[in-house]
């Protein structure tokens, strides 16, 4: 995390969190979701979201790099971008990380961070996931579609052995939340329980 961000958090500790405005797609691209995109439904790929609900792809390299340097998660498995004092929760089309696999079978995150592969998974639709050590933490990520051929090469060489998995059970098993905005909305609409008095 940037020092400037840490300083802003210390200076303004009670800035409200932001939900629904930022998304990460299954190819590692970031999207800004304005009011119109959010009104069109959930982030594309999340609970029936459509391309019109995806938002605008961020293409400014410095902004994307700033987001990626300040990307993390809370204890509930909600991933966020720490934007100065404000935490901007991220809608995930697939997983918190999108892995890139090189011709030499080295693996890095969508932000270019080198990682170590611990496990290989294959879901019912043929999507390939890797559990990797990233900054000493085990995290799950989807393999970028352009790199599935290199995964096949690693499997053929016996470096990785894919295990079958159900896509629906991945967030619970690996402790991440695909839509913090939807979870927040559910909590806000639940009726309060009556308090019993003696």
VOPAGU-2260 file (C-alpha; in pm, 1 decimal, decimal comma):
REM VOPAGU-2260
SITE   aa  ch    i         X         Y         Z
SITE  UNK   A    0       0,0       0,0       0,0
SITE  UNK   A    1     122,7     349,5     -86,1
SITE  UNK   A    2     251,5     564,5     203,2
SITE  UNK   A    3      28,4     849,2      85,0
SITE  UNK   A    4    -274,6     621,2     125,0
SITE  UNK   A    5    -168,1     517,1     476,4
SITE  UNK   A    6    -129,1     882,1     573,8
SITE  UNK   A    7    -475,8     969,0     439,5
SITE  UNK   A    8    -629,4     677,0     632,9
SITE  UNK   A    9    -469,6     801,3     955,3
SITE  UNK   A   10    -579,7    1160,4     892,4
SITE  UNK   A   11    -942,1    1074,0     799,2
SITE  UNK   A   12   -1025,3     740,9     967,3
SITE  UNK   A   13   -1405,8     756,7     938,8
SITE  UNK   A   14   -1468,8     807,2     566,0
SITE  UNK   A   15   -1767,2     590,7     455,0
SITE  UNK   A   16   -1695,1     288,6     237,4
SITE  UNK   A   17   -1799,8     284,4    -128,2
SITE  UNK   A   18   -1986,5      -9,6    -287,2
SITE  UNK   A   19   -2069,3    -105,7    -644,4
SITE  UNK   A   20   -1852,1     150,9    -823,6
SITE  UNK   A   21   -1552,2     -65,3    -921,5
SITE  UNK   A   22   -1534,9    -407,4   -1088,2
SITE  UNK   A   23   -1264,8    -657,2   -1189,1
SITE  UNK   A   24   -1352,3    -878,7   -1485,2
SITE  UNK   A   25   -1239,1   -1233,1   -1567,9
SITE  UNK   A   26    -951,9   -1099,1   -1782,0
SITE  UNK   A   27    -802,3    -873,1   -1513,0
SITE  UNK   A   28    -952,1    -548,3   -1645,3
SITE  UNK   A   29   -1084,7    -281,1   -1410,2
SITE  UNK   A   30   -1420,3    -111,6   -1469,7
SITE  UNK   A   31   -1564,9     208,9   -1324,9
SITE  UNK   A   32   -1939,3     165,4   -1271,7
SITE  UNK   A   33   -2127,7     493,2   -1275,1
SITE  UNK   A   34   -2493,2     536,0   -1171,1
SITE  UNK   A   35   -2618,5     423,5   -1514,3
SITE  UNK   A   36   -2411,1     102,4   -1510,5
SITE  UNK   A   37   -2523,2      19,8   -1156,4
SITE  UNK   A   38   -2889,8      85,3   -1247,1
SITE  UNK   A   39   -2851,5    -167,4   -1534,0
SITE  UNK   A   40   -2793,6    -444,8   -1279,0
SITE  UNK   A   41   -2510,7    -633,1   -1108,6
SITE  UNK   A   42   -2157,8    -626,3   -1248,4
SITE  UNK   A   43   -2136,1    -837,4   -1564,1
SITE  UNK   A   44   -2090,7   -1203,3   -1479,5
SITE  UNK   A   45   -2226,8   -1160,2   -1125,2
SITE  UNK   A   46   -2580,5   -1289,4   -1063,6
SITE  UNK   A   47   -2714,0   -1219,4   -1411,7
SITE  UNK   A   48   -2533,8    -893,6   -1481,3
SITE  UNK   A   49   -2517,8    -781,9   -1844,6
SITE  UNK   A   50   -2255,7    -607,8   -2059,7
SITE  UNK   A   51   -2438,5    -275,8   -2003,0
SITE  UNK   A   52   -2393,8    -316,9   -1627,0
SITE  UNK   A   53   -2018,9    -363,9   -1661,1
SITE  UNK   A   54   -1936,2       7,9   -1678,7
SITE  UNK   A   55   -1638,3     179,7   -1843,2
SITE  UNK   A   56   -1305,0       2,7   -1871,0
SITE  UNK   A   57   -1020,8     189,3   -1702,6
SITE  UNK   A   58    -731,1     232,4   -1944,3
SITE  UNK   A   59    -519,9     501,5   -1779,1
SITE  UNK   A   60    -203,6     312,4   -1679,8
SITE  UNK   A   61    -120,4     527,7   -1376,8
SITE  UNK   A   62    -473,0     493,7   -1236,0
SITE  UNK   A   63    -478,6     116,1   -1293,2
SITE  UNK   A   64    -136,3      78,4   -1129,3
SITE  UNK   A   65    -249,8     289,9    -832,4
SITE  UNK   A   66    -556,1      67,0    -786,3
SITE  UNK   A   67    -346,9    -249,7    -808,4
SITE  UNK   A   68     -86,8    -127,3    -558,0
SITE  UNK   A   69    -361,2     -51,3    -306,8
SITE  UNK   A   70    -573,9    -364,1    -359,2
SITE  UNK   A   71    -647,8    -587,9     -63,6
SITE  UNK   A   72    -922,3    -759,7     135,5
SITE  UNK   A   73   -1093,3    -739,2     470,4
SITE  UNK   A   74   -1165,6   -1017,4     722,3
SITE  UNK   A   75   -1497,6   -1098,9     550,2
SITE  UNK   A   76   -1327,5   -1175,7     217,8
SITE  UNK   A   77   -1442,9    -853,9      52,7
SITE  UNK   A   78   -1178,4    -719,2    -184,8
SITE  UNK   A   79   -1126,9    -346,0    -209,9
SITE  UNK   A   80    -916,6     -63,0    -345,0
SITE  UNK   A   81    -799,1     170,7     -69,3
SITE  UNK   A   82    -843,9     511,7    -232,8
SITE  UNK   A   83    -681,6     741,6      19,9
SITE  UNK   A   84    -905,6     732,8     325,9
SITE  UNK   A   85   -1193,2     565,5     138,8
SITE  UNK   A   86   -1230,2     192,4      88,3
SITE  UNK   A   87   -1384,4     113,7    -253,0
SITE  UNK   A   88   -1516,5    -243,4    -253,8
SITE  UNK   A   89   -1469,4    -439,1    -577,3
SITE  UNK   A   90   -1727,0    -644,0    -766,1
SITE  UNK   A   91   -1555,9    -959,5    -896,5
SITE  UNK   A   92   -1667,3   -1127,5   -1217,3
SITE  UNK   A   93   -1472,9   -1438,0   -1120,5
SITE  UNK   A   94   -1200,6   -1434,1    -853,4
SITE  UNK   A   95    -985,2   -1177,9    -667,0
SITE  UNK   A   96    -690,3   -1243,1    -897,6
SITE  UNK   A   97    -652,8   -1325,1   -1263,4
SITE  UNK   A   98    -336,0   -1522,2   -1329,6
SITE  UNK   A   99    -115,0   -1482,5   -1633,0
SITE  UNK   A  100      94,0   -1786,3   -1729,1
SITE  UNK   A  101     402,9   -1734,9   -1943,7
SITE  UNK   A  102     565,4   -1963,9   -2198,8
SITE  UNK   A  103     816,4   -2062,2   -1929,0
SITE  UNK   A  104     516,6   -2153,3   -1704,7
SITE  UNK   A  105     590,6   -1872,2   -1461,6
SITE  UNK   A  106     272,7   -1729,8   -1308,0
SITE  UNK   A  107     194,8   -1369,8   -1216,4
SITE  UNK   A  108    -111,8   -1177,0   -1108,7
SITE  UNK   A  109    -306,9    -938,1   -1332,0
SITE  UNK   A  110     -94,0    -668,4   -1162,7
SITE  UNK   A  111     230,5    -837,9   -1269,9
SITE  UNK   A  112     321,7    -976,9    -926,6
SITE  UNK   A  113     507,3   -1312,5    -937,4
SITE  UNK   A  114     338,6   -1593,2    -742,7
SITE  UNK   A  115     397,5   -1959,2    -655,4
SITE  UNK   A  116     142,2   -2221,0    -762,9
SITE  UNK   A  117       8,3   -2453,4    -492,1
SITE  UNK   A  118    -293,2   -2616,0    -658,5
SITE  UNK   A  119    -471,6   -2640,3    -993,9
SITE  UNK   A  120    -852,1   -2662,6   -1023,2
SITE  UNK   A  121   -1093,7   -2719,7   -1310,7
SITE  UNK   A  122   -1463,6   -2633,2   -1289,8
SITE  UNK   A  123   -1765,6   -2777,8   -1471,0
SITE  UNK   A  124   -1736,4   -2519,1   -1751,4
SITE  UNK   A  125   -1368,0   -2584,8   -1816,2
SITE  UNK   A  126   -1244,4   -2273,1   -1637,0
SITE  UNK   A  127    -899,2   -2324,3   -1484,6
SITE  UNK   A  128    -805,7   -2180,5   -1145,0
SITE  UNK   A  129    -479,1   -2176,0    -954,5
SITE  UNK   A  130    -433,2   -2144,0    -581,6
SITE  UNK   A  131    -114,1   -1944,6    -541,1
SITE  UNK   A  132     102,0   -1792,6    -271,8
SITE  UNK   A  133      95,1   -1416,9    -316,8
SITE  UNK   A  134     282,7   -1208,2     -56,6
SITE  UNK   A  135     285,3   -1514,2     171,0
SITE  UNK   A  136     -93,9   -1557,9     150,8
SITE  UNK   A  137    -277,8   -1838,1     -31,5
SITE  UNK   A  138    -526,1   -1686,7    -278,0
SITE  UNK   A  139    -736,2   -1821,0    -562,9
SITE  UNK   A  140    -734,5   -1680,5    -912,4
SITE  UNK   A  141    -874,1   -1764,4   -1252,4
SITE  UNK   A  142    -627,3   -1831,5   -1533,7
SITE  UNK   A  143    -658,2   -1573,6   -1812,9
SITE  UNK   A  144    -826,7   -1728,4   -2118,1
SITE  UNK   A  145    -525,9   -1651,9   -2339,9
SITE  UNK   A  146    -299,5   -1857,8   -2113,7
SITE  UNK   A  147    -498,0   -2181,5   -2081,1
SITE  UNK   A  148    -271,6   -2339,5   -2343,8
SITE  UNK   A  149      30,1   -2290,9   -2115,9
SITE  UNK   A  150    -163,3   -2456,5   -1832,6
SITE  UNK   A  151    -224,9   -2753,9   -2061,7
SITE  UNK   A  152     150,5   -2766,2   -2122,7
SITE  UNK   A  153     219,6   -2764,1   -1746,6
SITE  UNK   A  154     -32,2   -3046,9   -1699,8
SITE  UNK   A  155     125,1   -3246,1   -1984,9
SITE  UNK   A  156     466,3   -3204,5   -1819,3
SITE  UNK   A  157     324,2   -3328,9   -1488,2
SITE  UNK   A  158     392,7   -2997,8   -1310,3
SITE  UNK   A  159      26,1   -2942,4   -1220,2
SITE  UNK   A  160    -257,6   -3191,8   -1173,9
SITE  UNK   A  161    -603,8   -3034,8   -1200,3
SITE  UNK   A  162    -870,8   -3128,5    -947,5
SITE  UNK   A  163   -1241,0   -3102,7   -1030,8
SITE  UNK   A  164   -1432,6   -2833,2    -844,9
SITE  UNK   A  165   -1773,5   -2668,4    -859,1
SITE  UNK   A  166   -1756,1   -2298,0    -946,7
SITE  UNK   A  167   -2038,5   -2217,6    -702,8
SITE  UNK   A  168   -1842,2   -2348,5    -404,3
SITE  UNK   A  169   -1519,0   -2156,5    -473,8
SITE  UNK   A  170   -1604,1   -1830,6    -289,6
SITE  UNK   A  171   -1697,3   -2019,0      28,1
SITE  UNK   A  172   -1402,6   -2254,9       9,3
SITE  UNK   A  173   -1145,1   -1982,3     -58,9
SITE  UNK   A  174   -1300,8   -1707,5     151,1
SITE  UNK   A  175   -1380,4   -1434,1     -99,9
SITE  UNK   A  176   -1698,4   -1244,2    -179,4
SITE  UNK   A  177   -1783,9   -1177,0    -543,5
SITE  UNK   A  178   -2028,3    -893,6    -473,9
SITE  UNK   A  179   -1979,7    -688,5    -158,2
SITE  UNK   A  180   -2253,9    -452,0    -285,6
SITE  UNK   A  181   -2513,4    -732,0    -304,7
SITE  UNK   A  182   -2416,7    -863,7      37,5
SITE  UNK   A  183   -2445,4    -513,4     185,0
SITE  UNK   A  184   -2787,5    -465,2      23,6
SITE  UNK   A  185   -2910,4    -797,3     169,1
SITE  UNK   A  186   -2795,6    -699,4     517,8
SITE  UNK   A  187   -2965,2    -358,9     491,0
SITE  UNK   A  188   -3299,7    -509,6     382,1
SITE  UNK   A  189   -3317,4    -774,5     654,1
SITE  UNK   A  190   -3570,9    -682,6     922,8
SITE  UNK   A  191   -3429,9    -609,9    1264,4
SITE  UNK   A  192   -3498,1    -877,2    1523,3
SITE  UNK   A  193   -3723,3    -776,4    1808,4
SITE  UNK   A  194   -3547,9    -728,2    2138,5
SITE  UNK   A  195   -3700,5    -924,5    2424,3
SITE  UNK   A  196   -3723,0    -753,5    2759,3
SITE  UNK   A  197   -3744,2    -944,8    3085,3
